[in-house]
Amino acid sequence: MYLSCLLIDVGTNPDRPRPGRLWLRNRYRVHQRLCMAFPSGQRKTEDPDFLKPYNPQDFAHENVHVARQANAGFLFRIDPQPGGRAVILVQSANRPDWDYAFHNARYLLASRPDVRVFTPAFRPNQRLRFRLLANPTKRLRRDSRNAQDRPVDEQWVGKRVAVPVDGLGDWLSRRASLSGFRLADGPSIQPGYVYVNKNGDAAKGQRLRSVRYDGLLEVADVERFQETLIHGIGPGKAFGFGLLSVAPAG
């Protein structure tokens, strides 16, 4: 796998255009641009300088719009930095071509992307610091209750809704038990929202629940934990959710 770090130029002067900051506000556009780093072989051969108009089908090959696996797909997360700066972390099965992706938008980057080979290895009971930006949701059933402790309307049965704030810790605990790790302490939980708009019509944009978890975990099942890092956790991965980042605890 590969791990890329993209430092985004968000600008510092509110009286001047700040395209990097505006770009980060719409996760759909961010995902679209990141996909461009994984062009199909045909696209790269026929248009090596990326002169043709953008066509989603030219990037919908084995690296994009597929289930994340050891040899396909990518995950990403936007991390705020001190001073209002921002970094995008991208974990990908294949090496990305950032020069191709940002050929006509280099003004979005504050520096050249850093790309490193990522070959994590773990051992049972190993303690790690972690960060996860997730989109905690639950699917409503006929026996589900609403905020007033009443049965949900039939029209909502089967739909996914955001997990209430008081259930965010339990949501992660349940995910951990299925993902090969256990929480070593009570993680910090920062709820918020991200914005997604596919067609540019402000009236049709939507906000998605966003929750950042930071804390300590212990590896319970090495093989399952490795798979979790590849596949990510929870829904909304196309919008910057699900990437589990870990680092030594000591």
Order of alpha helices (4+ residues) and beta strands (2+ residues): beta-alpha-alpha-alpha-beta-beta-alpha-beta-beta-beta-beta-alpha-beta-beta-beta-alpha-beta
